[in-house]
Amino acid sequence: MHNSVKKLSLAFGTCCLLASSASFADGGQIVFTGSVTDNACTINTSDVTKSVNLDPVRIADFANTVGAKAKPKQFSLTLDNCSLQTRNNVQIKFSGQPDAQDNTLLGLSGENQVKGIAIQIDDARTGSKVALNKATEDYALRNQSNTFDFVASYVRTALDTTTGEAPNQVTTSGIGTGQVNALATFDVTYK
């Protein structure tokens, strides 16, 4: 009997010890977040939100031809920390509101915008037009930093019209005057 009392006392003491140590415990939670991508690079922080200020242009700077460009302005997009471990090429796609006359051009946005004008983006490397909402050809990546140069230009989308007979003819410009605002986004696709 003495032996069973000892066992009972030991079991009771152990239960009390466990119960008392449990009452002093605190708990918590840790949430881990992250991501894994196969992006070969990161977009340079100064290019995530970029402004390209086109120089003022006069109607007289345009030939009376649809597609006539004026006041080209170069801009660049830079990809940093590039590694060729997973991808070797990149395509860039500019998206936005297309022009009503030519959906390969970036249309103007906002109220009271100039009529007869859109924005054309060209690849500075080749001089060819980068159609809106379509990916460029592949650019080969290099380790570390890669800069891609483009050119934005005003482009004429409407011709002048002439009414009446000489000598009383009246010519109306296909281009209006005022502010030019356009908004484009760009996506980088690694291949």
Backbone as ProteinMPNN parsed JSONL, in Angstrom:
{"seq_chain_A": "MHNSVKKLSLAFGTCCLLASSASFADGGQIVFTGSVTDNACTINTSDVTKSVNLDPVRIADFANTVGAKAKPKQFSLTLDNCSLQTRNNVQIKFSGQPDAQDNTLLGLSGENQVKGIAIQIDDARTGSKVALNKATEDYALRNQSNTFDFVASYVRTALDTTTGEAPNQVTTSGIGTGQVNALATFDVTYK", "coords_chain_A": {"N_chain_A": [[0.81, -1.177, 0.0], [1.934, 1.201, 0.736], [3.676, 1.65, -1.307], [1.963, 2.063, -3.466], [0.812, 4.475, -2.672], [2.962, 6.163, -2.862], [3.385, 6.059, -5.604], [1.01, 7.194, -6.464], [1.205, 9.722, -5.291], [3.463, 10.674, -6.632], [2.54, 10.674, -9.299], [0.444, 12.515, -9.036], [1.874, 14.776, -8.242], [3.453, 15.199, -10.53], [1.477, 15.794, -12.406], [0.536, 18.195, -11.313], [2.814, 19.757, -11.567], [3.129, 19.857, -14.352], [0.727, 21.116, -15.005], [1.051, 23.565, -13.705], [3.272, 24.616, -15.065], [2.262, 24.905, -17.616], [0.438, 26.934, -17.323], [1.93, 29.218, -17.36], [2.809, 29.604, -19.912], [2.98, 31.319, -23.031], [1.641, 31.961, -26.266], [1.968, 32.42, -29.802], [1.926, 33.634, -33.177], [3.428, 33.315, -36.325], [3.556, 34.73, -39.456], [4.685, 33.964, -42.541], [5.601, 35.462, -45.557], [6.182, 35.685, -49.038], [7.677, 35.349, -52.278], [8.323, 33.511, -55.252], [9.862, 33.939, -58.254], [10.495, 33.673, -61.771], [11.674, 35.768, -62.949], [14.172, 37.397, -64.707], [15.352, 39.769, -64.097], [15.142, 42.96, -62.325], [12.967, 45.775, -62.428], [14.303, 48.953, -62.848], [14.092, 51.26, -60.219], [13.582, 53.968, -60.792], [12.26, 53.819, -63.153], [9.822, 52.64, -62.78], [7.601, 54.315, -62.403], [7.339, 56.645, -64.738], [7.962, 59.759, -66.37], [7.646, 61.307, -69.475], [8.437, 64.141, -70.964], [7.298, 65.714, -73.625], [8.557, 67.969, -76.048], [7.228, 71.266, -76.779], [5.235, 71.644, -79.711], [4.618, 72.934, -83.011], [1.84, 73.391, -85.239], [2.768, 73.837, -87.795], [5.078, 72.328, -87.818], [4.493, 69.835, -88.735], [4.248, 67.806, -91.62], [1.67, 67.761, -94.132], [0.624, 65.063, -93.966], [-0.728, 61.97, -93.131], [0.603, 60.276, -90.422], [2.906, 61.724, -90.263], [5.647, 62.664, -88.307], [6.749, 64.526, -85.403], [9.036, 66.34, -83.328], [10.648, 64.276, -81.849], [11.378, 62.386, -78.872], [13.716, 60.915, -76.868], [13.582, 58.117, -74.638], [14.259, 55.862, -71.939], [14.185, 52.502, -70.656], [15.214, 50.672, -67.893], [16.533, 47.62, -66.806], [17.608, 46.044, -63.949], [19.978, 44.095, -61.987], [20.178, 41.721, -63.433], [20.138, 38.3, -64.247], [21.213, 35.498, -65.977], [20.443, 32.964, -65.416], [17.862, 31.797, -65.48], [16.4, 32.971, -67.577], [16.942, 34.362, -70.866], [16.166, 36.298, -72.652], [14.09, 39.171, -73.357], [10.902, 40.754, -73.72], [9.148, 43.769, -74.391], [6.122, 45.358, -73.76], [4.033, 47.979, -74.589], [1.127, 49.386, -73.355], [-2.123, 50.863, -73.575], [-4.641, 53.415, -74.094], [-5.773, 53.122, -77.29], [-5.309, 55.127, -80.269], [-8.056, 56.627, -81.991], [-8.018, 56.668, -84.777], [-5.843, 55.114, -85.56], [-4.985, 52.189, -84.286], [-2.495, 51.279, -83.52], [-1.151, 53.296, -82.411], [-0.597, 55.367, -79.514], [-3.309, 56.77, -78.004], [-4.635, 59.985, -77.058], [-5.454, 61.028, -73.739], [-8.002, 62.018, -71.371], [-10.002, 65.017, -70.98], [-10.805, 67.481, -73.515], [-8.622, 67.199, -75.318], [-6.055, 67.633, -77.799], [-7.006, 67.507, -81.199], [-6.391, 65.229, -83.912], [-3.832, 64.294, -83.334], [-1.559, 61.844, -82.095], [0.47, 59.613, -80.114], [3.469, 58.148, -81.049], [5.498, 55.334, -80.506], [8.782, 54.379, -80.958], [11.327, 51.932, -81.563], [14.459, 52.681, -80.57], [16.757, 51.39, -81.267], [16.31, 50.065, -83.716], [14.737, 51.806, -85.138], [12.2, 51.211, -85.86], [8.596, 51.161, -85.631], [6.977, 50.627, -82.533], [4.316, 48.852, -82.004], [1.337, 49.655, -80.3], [0.082, 47.814, -77.535], [1.22, 45.401, -78.321], [3.803, 43.034, -78.081], [7.313, 43.724, -78.2], [9.963, 42.665, -80.42], [12.256, 40.069, -79.426], [14.663, 41.036, -77.016], [18.024, 40.511, -76.345], [19.314, 39.59, -73.222], [21.797, 40.848, -70.951], [24.115, 40.077, -68.333], [23.604, 41.666, -65.187], [22.982, 45.003, -65.667], [20.597, 46.297, -68.004], [19.7, 48.438, -70.568], [17.076, 49.774, -72.412], [16.33, 51.581, -75.228], [13.989, 53.932, -76.394], [11.875, 55.923, -78.563], [9.654, 58.573, -78.382], [7.179, 60.206, -80.212], [5.233, 62.997, -81.403], [2.557, 62.324, -83.559], [0.912, 62.777, -86.611], [-2.542, 62.345, -87.239], [-4.639, 63.177, -88.799], [-5.599, 64.817, -91.797], [-5.233, 68.126, -93.269], [-8.064, 70.009, -94.39], [-9.53, 71.355, -97.318], [-11.855, 73.68, -98.409], [-14.21, 75.104, -100.697], [-13.718, 77.286, -103.575], [-10.945, 78.536, -105.48], [-10.472, 81.988, -105.622], [-11.294, 81.869, -103.015], [-10.83, 79.83, -101.248], [-10.798, 77.883, -98.267], [-8.74, 76.621, -95.805], [-8.727, 74.154, -93.4], [-7.124, 73.161, -90.542], [-6.12, 69.85, -89.803], [-5.184, 69.333, -87.377], [-5.538, 70.219, -84.014], [-5.111, 72.703, -81.389], [-3.661, 72.858, -78.118], [-3.502, 71.012, -75.024], [-1.528, 68.016, -74.666], [-1.89, 64.866, -73.545], [-1.102, 61.627, -72.526], [-1.328, 58.234, -71.493], [0.549, 55.439, -70.782], [1.205, 52.036, -70.03], [3.747, 49.636, -69.2], [4.813, 46.32, -69.825], [7.003, 43.732, -68.917], [8.219, 40.86, -70.315], [9.771, 37.855, -69.723], [11.816, 35.55, -71.436]], "CA_chain_A": [[0.0, 0.0, 0.0], [2.82, 2.334, 0.835], [4.232, 1.798, -2.626], [0.94, 2.632, -4.328], [0.635, 5.865, -2.263], [4.09, 6.896, -3.441], [3.131, 6.191, -7.037], [-0.087, 8.136, -6.609], [1.745, 11.043, -4.953], [4.364, 11.051, -7.713], [1.711, 10.984, -10.452], [-0.27, 13.745, -8.731], [2.869, 15.857, -8.258], [3.836, 15.432, -11.917], [0.35, 16.487, -13.035], [0.516, 19.571, -10.808], [3.958, 20.434, -12.142], [2.793, 20.136, -15.747], [-0.354, 22.096, -15.034], [1.553, 24.871, -13.315], [4.158, 25.144, -16.098], [1.426, 25.256, -18.759], [-0.273, 28.178, -17.072], [2.834, 30.343, -17.592], [3.219, 29.625, -21.316], [2.283, 32.184, -23.964], [1.78, 31.498, -27.636], [1.861, 33.443, -30.826], [1.831, 33.152, -34.54], [4.305, 33.988, -37.278], [3.107, 34.565, -40.832], [5.769, 34.175, -43.492], [5.14, 35.722, -46.915], [7.265, 35.855, -49.995], [7.316, 34.882, -53.607], [9.391, 32.972, -56.088], [9.59, 34.244, -59.656], [11.596, 33.34, -62.663], [12.12, 37.003, -63.59], [15.622, 37.444, -64.81], [15.828, 41.1, -63.692], [14.19, 43.829, -61.643], [12.83, 47.065, -63.111], [14.951, 50.054, -62.143], [13.059, 51.978, -59.453], [13.237, 55.248, -61.428], [11.456, 53.557, -64.343], [8.52, 52.061, -62.434], [6.701, 55.408, -62.783], [8.218, 57.498, -65.542], [7.339, 60.839, -67.142], [8.371, 61.751, -70.662], [7.911, 65.459, -71.322], [7.537, 66.043, -75.03], [8.745, 69.399, -76.287], [6.105, 71.89, -77.496], [5.296, 71.506, -81.164], [3.705, 73.818, -83.759], [1.161, 72.713, -86.338], [3.636, 73.968, -88.971], [6.158, 71.342, -87.76], [4.02, 68.593, -89.338], [3.856, 67.758, -93.027], [0.246, 67.423, -94.235], [0.582, 63.644, -94.291], [-1.032, 61.124, -91.98], [1.807, 59.555, -90.008], [4.04, 62.643, -90.134], [6.071, 62.772, -86.91], [7.44, 65.756, -85.023], [9.634, 66.487, -81.996], [10.919, 63.008, -81.159], [12.022, 62.49, -77.557], [14.206, 59.603, -76.453], [13.441, 57.694, -73.243], [14.837, 54.532, -71.723], [13.749, 51.642, -69.566], [16.377, 49.918, -67.438], [16.355, 46.438, -65.973], [18.805, 45.842, -63.128], [20.182, 42.823, -61.293], [19.825, 40.656, -64.368], [20.846, 37.026, -64.186], [20.818, 34.673, -67.111], [20.25, 31.601, -64.933], [16.56, 31.246, -65.851], [15.892, 33.558, -68.822], [17.986, 35.036, -71.644], [15.586, 37.326, -73.522], [12.986, 39.95, -72.794], [10.049, 41.533, -74.613], [8.486, 44.873, -73.698], [4.85, 45.706, -74.395], [3.403, 49.217, -74.138], [-0.33, 49.292, -73.456], [-2.835, 52.095, -73.268], [-5.805, 53.711, -74.923], [-5.33, 53.336, -78.667], [-5.854, 56.257, -81.022], [-9.283, 56.261, -82.714], [-7.73, 56.511, -86.208], [-4.797, 54.105, -85.768], [-4.878, 51.505, -82.989], [-1.097, 50.975, -83.17], [-0.633, 54.507, -81.77], [-1.137, 55.701, -78.203], [-4.254, 57.876, -78.082], [-4.584, 60.985, -75.992], [-6.445, 60.751, -72.699], [-8.495, 63.199, -70.675], [-10.934, 65.862, -71.726], [-10.286, 68.623, -74.281], [-7.313, 66.925, -75.889], [-5.822, 68.085, -79.161], [-7.467, 66.579, -82.233], [-5.474, 64.968, -85.02], [-2.491, 63.95, -82.847], [-1.39, 60.688, -81.22], [1.877, 59.399, -79.756], [4.074, 56.938, -81.614], [6.705, 54.863, -79.826], [9.686, 53.656, -81.856], [12.504, 51.279, -80.993], [15.614, 53.5, -80.956], [17.775, 50.495, -81.816], [16.022, 49.732, -85.11], [13.971, 52.872, -85.769], [10.872, 50.73, -86.253], [7.475, 51.461, -84.744], [6.548, 49.642, -81.534], [2.855, 48.944, -82.016], [0.688, 49.645, -78.992], [-0.554, 46.563, -77.099], [1.89, 44.234, -78.895], [5.164, 42.891, -77.549], [8.437, 43.953, -79.105], [10.786, 41.497, -80.717], [13.105, 39.721, -78.287], [15.937, 41.692, -76.744], [18.912, 39.626, -75.596], [19.731, 40.142, -71.929], [23.17, 40.725, -70.463], [24.172, 40.066, -66.872], [23.539, 42.922, -64.436], [22.073, 46.067, -66.089], [20.225, 46.369, -69.417], [18.917, 49.634, -70.863], [16.401, 49.696, -73.698], [16.034, 52.946, -75.652], [12.82, 54.134, -77.243], [11.64, 57.304, -78.97], [8.244, 58.956, -78.449], [6.979, 61.36, -81.099], [3.898, 63.377, -81.825], [2.31, 61.853, -84.914], [-0.311, 63.347, -87.183], [-3.527, 61.325, -87.611], [-5.698, 63.767, -89.624], [-5.135, 65.758, -92.817], [-5.915, 69.409, -93.424], [-9.112, 69.961, -95.413], [-9.726, 72.611, -98.035], [-13.197, 73.817, -98.962], [-14.409, 76.288, -101.527], [-12.961, 77.401, -104.811], [-9.996, 79.645, -105.507], [-9.526, 82.426, -104.601], [-11.963, 81.899, -101.71], [-10.636, 78.556, -100.555], [-10.511, 77.929, -96.831], [-8.083, 75.395, -95.351], [-8.894, 73.89, -91.977], [-6.087, 72.236, -90.081], [-6.551, 68.585, -89.214], [-4.613, 69.299, -86.031], [-5.967, 71.296, -83.137], [-4.11, 73.207, -80.454], [-3.993, 72.624, -76.719], [-2.673, 70.084, -74.255], [-1.371, 66.637, -75.108], [-1.651, 63.964, -72.42], [-1.333, 60.22, -72.843], [-0.872, 57.355, -70.43], [0.873, 54.082, -71.213], [1.847, 51.139, -69.074], [4.591, 48.7, -69.914], [4.996, 44.999, -69.233], [8.232, 43.057, -69.311], [8.049, 39.409, -70.352], [11.06, 37.169, -69.826], [11.741, 34.337, -72.244]], "C_chain_A": [[0.855, 1.243, 0.0], [3.404, 2.668, -0.552], [3.218, 2.445, -3.573], [0.65, 4.081, -3.966], [1.752, 6.704, -2.847], [3.857, 7.122, -4.935], [2.034, 7.216, -7.29], [0.391, 9.559, -6.323], [2.643, 11.54, -6.063], [3.559, 11.451, -8.948], [0.975, 12.292, -10.24], [0.683, 14.939, -8.786], [3.292, 16.203, -9.682], [2.732, 16.188, -12.646], [0.303, 17.938, -12.589], [1.639, 20.382, -11.413], [3.679, 20.796, -13.598], [1.705, 21.199, -15.854], [0.164, 23.473, -14.674], [2.491, 25.444, -14.369], [3.357, 25.552, -17.327], [0.726, 26.584, -18.533], [0.621, 29.398, -17.282], [3.257, 30.469, -19.042], [2.37, 30.618, -22.093], [2.521, 31.639, -25.36], [1.644, 32.661, -28.589], [1.826, 32.798, -32.199], [2.804, 33.953, -35.39], [3.762, 33.69, -38.664], [4.288, 34.899, -41.728], [5.162, 34.407, -44.872], [6.348, 35.916, -47.802], [6.779, 35.434, -51.356], [8.553, 34.346, -54.29], [8.995, 33.279, -57.519], [10.726, 33.72, -60.499], [12.014, 34.562, -63.471], [13.63, 37.038, -63.584], [16.194, 38.741, -64.251], [14.797, 41.759, -62.786], [14.139, 45.148, -62.413], [13.479, 48.128, -62.248], [13.882, 50.906, -61.48], [12.673, 53.314, -60.099], [12.37, 55.055, -62.667], [10.084, 52.968, -64.033], [7.405, 53.052, -62.745], [7.561, 56.454, -63.471], [7.391, 58.573, -66.238], [8.24, 61.177, -68.316], [7.708, 63.047, -71.097], [8.287, 65.772, -72.763], [7.659, 67.557, -75.175], [7.521, 69.981, -77.0], [6.315, 71.79, -79.007], [4.297, 72.471, -81.792], [3.022, 73.004, -84.854], [2.042, 72.737, -87.58], [4.796, 72.959, -88.963], [5.776, 70.01, -88.409], [3.802, 68.769, -90.831], [2.375, 67.382, -93.053], [0.104, 65.987, -94.745], [0.238, 62.882, -93.026], [0.209, 60.295, -91.671], [3.04, 60.44, -89.9], [4.365, 62.817, -88.648], [6.778, 64.1, -86.676], [7.956, 65.63, -83.598], [9.852, 65.153, -81.267], [11.673, 63.232, -79.851], [12.425, 61.088, -77.122], [13.918, 59.37, -74.973], [13.935, 56.256, -73.141], [14.121, 53.81, -70.599], [14.934, 50.766, -69.193], [15.958, 48.767, -66.54], [17.672, 46.191, -65.254], [18.848, 44.427, -62.568], [19.84, 41.631, -62.175], [20.743, 39.452, -64.195], [20.329, 36.167, -65.315], [20.597, 33.224, -66.709], [18.94, 30.995, -65.424], [16.05, 31.748, -67.192], [17.005, 34.322, -69.517], [17.487, 36.193, -72.496], [14.437, 38.019, -72.82], [12.209, 40.597, -73.937], [9.386, 42.613, -73.768], [7.218, 45.21, -74.477], [4.318, 46.975, -73.749], [1.901, 49.084, -74.369], [-0.941, 50.637, -73.095], [-4.036, 52.241, -74.159], [-5.332, 53.944, -76.351], [-5.98, 54.568, -79.291], [-7.057, 55.781, -81.83], [-9.023, 56.01, -84.204], [-6.744, 55.376, -86.495], [-4.528, 53.414, -84.433], [-3.462, 51.038, -82.644], [-0.441, 52.156, -82.457], [-1.304, 54.71, -80.42], [-2.026, 56.932, -78.34], [-4.116, 58.809, -76.894], [-5.702, 60.703, -75.005], [-6.826, 62.039, -71.989], [-9.416, 64.004, -71.571], [-10.189, 66.969, -72.461], [-8.877, 68.394, -74.815], [-7.255, 67.41, -77.34], [-6.36, 67.052, -80.148], [-6.367, 66.386, -83.275], [-4.06, 64.591, -84.624], [-2.573, 62.684, -81.997], [0.098, 60.608, -80.885], [2.336, 58.085, -80.379], [5.332, 56.609, -80.834], [7.508, 54.042, -80.833], [10.807, 53.019, -81.05], [13.722, 52.064, -81.471], [16.708, 52.656, -81.604], [17.571, 50.276, -83.31], [15.326, 50.859, -85.863], [12.566, 52.449, -86.143], [9.833, 51.043, -85.18], [7.234, 50.294, -83.793], [5.035, 49.801, -81.436], [2.315, 48.842, -80.598], [0.016, 48.29, -78.756], [0.006, 45.315, -77.765], [3.326, 44.208, -78.385], [6.199, 43.179, -78.63], [9.046, 42.609, -79.506], [11.634, 41.222, -79.477], [14.34, 40.618, -78.229], [16.776, 40.692, -75.959], [19.337, 40.33, -74.312], [21.216, 39.938, -71.708], [23.106, 40.654, -68.948], [24.202, 41.49, -66.338], [22.537, 43.893, -65.049], [21.849, 46.049, -67.602], [19.348, 47.593, -69.608], [18.372, 49.518, -72.277], [15.914, 51.098, -74.052], [14.863, 52.964, -76.628], [12.714, 55.613, -77.585], [10.125, 57.523, -79.032], [8.141, 60.212, -79.309], [5.499, 61.698, -81.189], [3.728, 62.8, -83.236], [0.94, 62.355, -85.373], [-1.248, 62.214, -87.607], [-4.647, 61.869, -88.495], [-5.1, 64.803, -90.575], [-5.859, 67.098, -92.702], [-6.997, 69.227, -94.492], [-9.276, 71.344, -96.029], [-11.132, 72.605, -98.628], [-13.274, 75.091, -99.782], [-13.523, 76.27, -102.752], [-12.059, 78.617, -104.737], [-10.705, 80.876, -106.038], [-10.128, 82.436, -103.2], [-11.821, 80.584, -100.935], [-10.299, 78.787, -99.08], [-9.905, 76.584, -96.447], [-8.239, 75.304, -93.839], [-7.874, 72.848, -91.57], [-6.715, 70.977, -89.499], [-6.067, 68.433, -87.785], [-5.139, 70.482, -85.244], [-4.817, 71.773, -82.268], [-4.58, 72.935, -79.031], [-3.04, 71.625, -76.084], [-2.651, 68.694, -74.874], [-1.018, 65.816, -73.879], [-1.975, 62.548, -72.859], [-0.738, 59.391, -71.718], [-0.643, 55.961, -70.989], [1.432, 53.313, -70.017], [2.79, 50.25, -69.874], [4.719, 47.419, -69.096], [6.274, 44.397, -69.792], [7.984, 41.556, -69.226], [9.409, 38.772, -70.606], [10.869, 35.858, -70.571], [13.049, 33.566, -72.173]], "O_chain_A": [[0.533, 2.228, -0.664], [3.591, 3.835, -0.898], [3.586, 3.285, -4.394], [0.278, 4.862, -4.843], [1.522, 7.833, -3.281], [4.092, 8.209, -5.463], [2.124, 8.013, -8.224], [0.024, 10.494, -7.035], [2.593, 12.72, -6.408], [3.864, 12.463, -9.579], [0.883, 13.104, -11.162], [0.332, 15.993, -9.318], [3.47, 17.378, -10.005], [3.008, 17.11, -13.413], [0.055, 18.825, -13.406], [1.458, 21.555, -11.74], [3.96, 21.915, -14.027], [1.774, 22.081, -16.71], [-0.248, 24.461, -15.283], [2.51, 26.66, -14.558], [3.759, 26.484, -18.023], [0.45, 27.296, -19.499], [0.111, 30.514, -17.374], [4.013, 31.384, -19.37], [1.172, 30.745, -21.84], [3.501, 30.932, -25.599], [1.246, 33.759, -28.2], [1.71, 31.581, -32.341], [2.973, 35.153, -35.176], [3.532, 32.532, -39.01], [4.825, 36.005, -41.668], [4.307, 33.639, -45.311], [7.424, 36.279, -47.327], [5.589, 35.19, -51.553], [9.682, 34.691, -53.94], [7.901, 32.915, -57.95], [11.789, 33.368, -59.988], [12.624, 34.437, -64.532], [14.275, 36.743, -62.578], [17.388, 38.814, -63.961], [13.733, 41.204, -62.514], [15.141, 45.585, -62.98], [13.229, 48.192, -61.044], [12.876, 51.24, -62.107], [11.528, 53.745, -59.957], [11.804, 56.02, -63.181], [9.265, 52.812, -64.939], [6.372, 52.668, -63.294], [8.416, 57.076, -62.841], [6.256, 58.327, -66.646], [9.453, 61.316, -68.162], [6.56, 63.051, -71.542], [9.444, 66.057, -73.073], [6.957, 68.32, -74.511], [6.848, 69.27, -77.746], [7.442, 71.847, -79.499], [3.267, 72.791, -81.198], [3.588, 72.024, -85.338], [2.067, 71.768, -88.34], [5.433, 72.756, -89.996], [6.634, 69.152, -88.613], [3.233, 69.772, -91.262], [1.874, 66.759, -92.117], [-0.461, 65.739, -95.811], [0.833, 63.112, -91.973], [0.794, 59.685, -92.566], [4.104, 59.974, -89.494], [3.48, 63.083, -87.835], [7.324, 64.712, -87.593], [7.39, 64.912, -82.774], [9.298, 64.935, -80.189], [12.494, 64.143, -79.736], [11.589, 60.19, -77.019], [13.997, 60.29, -74.158], [14.015, 55.537, -74.137], [13.533, 54.428, -69.711], [15.583, 50.186, -70.063], [15.138, 48.926, -65.636], [18.729, 46.137, -65.884], [17.882, 43.67, -62.664], [19.275, 40.645, -61.704], [21.955, 39.584, -64.023], [19.126, 36.123, -65.57], [20.567, 32.343, -67.568], [18.896, 29.81, -65.752], [15.334, 31.024, -67.883], [17.899, 34.864, -68.868], [18.283, 36.98, -73.008], [13.89, 37.527, -71.834], [12.771, 40.94, -74.977], [9.097, 42.407, -72.589], [7.243, 45.331, -75.702], [4.167, 47.051, -72.53], [1.463, 48.711, -75.457], [-0.332, 51.443, -72.392], [-4.409, 51.321, -74.887], [-4.564, 54.874, -76.599], [-7.064, 54.989, -78.885], [-7.07, 54.646, -82.305], [-9.734, 55.222, -84.827], [-6.805, 54.75, -87.554], [-3.907, 54.001, -83.547], [-3.253, 50.456, -81.579], [0.679, 52.044, -81.958], [-2.437, 54.279, -80.207], [-1.564, 58.002, -78.738], [-3.548, 58.452, -75.862], [-6.764, 60.204, -75.377], [-6.081, 63.019, -71.999], [-9.583, 63.709, -72.754], [-9.081, 67.347, -72.078], [-8.037, 69.292, -74.769], [-8.279, 67.569, -78.004], [-6.185, 65.851, -79.946], [-5.529, 67.262, -83.489], [-3.169, 64.564, -85.474], [-3.544, 62.48, -81.268], [0.887, 61.443, -81.327], [1.678, 57.053, -80.251], [6.137, 57.491, -80.536], [6.982, 53.133, -81.474], [11.184, 53.512, -79.987], [13.988, 52.105, -82.672], [17.496, 53.164, -82.403], [18.529, 50.297, -84.083], [15.323, 50.87, -87.094], [11.81, 53.25, -86.693], [10.146, 51.171, -83.997], [7.281, 49.129, -84.19], [4.538, 50.766, -80.856], [2.788, 48.035, -79.798], [-0.549, 47.699, -79.676], [-0.653, 44.276, -77.778], [3.976, 45.248, -78.275], [5.982, 42.912, -79.812], [8.674, 41.559, -78.981], [11.715, 42.061, -78.58], [14.969, 40.914, -79.245], [16.284, 40.088, -75.006], [19.675, 41.514, -74.319], [21.813, 38.985, -72.208], [22.141, 41.122, -68.344], [24.756, 42.395, -66.963], [21.335, 43.641, -64.966], [22.777, 45.82, -68.379], [18.361, 47.77, -68.893], [19.103, 49.206, -73.216], [15.184, 51.725, -73.285], [14.762, 52.144, -77.541], [13.378, 56.451, -76.976], [9.404, 56.747, -79.66], [8.917, 61.155, -79.153], [4.632, 60.832, -81.07], [4.678, 62.799, -84.018], [-0.037, 62.351, -84.623], [-0.824, 61.251, -88.246], [-5.523, 61.108, -88.906], [-4.208, 65.566, -90.201], [-6.94, 67.194, -92.122], [-6.861, 68.393, -95.386], [-9.173, 72.364, -95.347], [-11.541, 71.638, -99.27], [-12.502, 76.029, -99.583], [-12.7, 75.376, -102.944], [-12.348, 79.59, -104.042], [-11.543, 80.711, -106.924], [-9.512, 82.973, -102.28], [-12.632, 80.287, -100.058], [-9.617, 79.744, -98.712], [-10.482, 75.533, -96.727], [-7.927, 76.24, -93.103], [-7.776, 71.783, -92.179], [-7.719, 71.04, -88.789], [-6.482, 67.522, -87.069], [-5.182, 71.607, -85.743], [-3.688, 71.302, -82.4], [-5.778, 72.798, -78.784], [-1.919, 71.425, -76.552], [-3.609, 68.257, -75.512], [0.017, 66.034, -73.248], [-3.002, 62.303, -73.491], [0.23, 59.794, -71.074], [-1.536, 55.374, -71.598], [2.049, 53.887, -69.12], [2.647, 50.126, -71.09], [4.733, 47.433, -67.865], [6.584, 44.534, -70.976], [7.585, 41.046, -68.179], [10.101, 39.102, -71.569], [9.886, 35.147, -70.363], [13.178, 32.51, -72.793]]}, "name": "protein", "num_of_chains": 1, "seq": "MHNSVKKLSLAFGTCCLLASSASFADGGQIVFTGSVTDNACTINTSDVTKSVNLDPVRIADFANTVGAKAKPKQFSLTLDNCSLQTRNNVQIKFSGQPDAQDNTLLGLSGENQVKGIAIQIDDARTGSKVALNKATEDYALRNQSNTFDFVASYVRTALDTTTGEAPNQVTTSGIGTGQVNALATFDVTYK"}
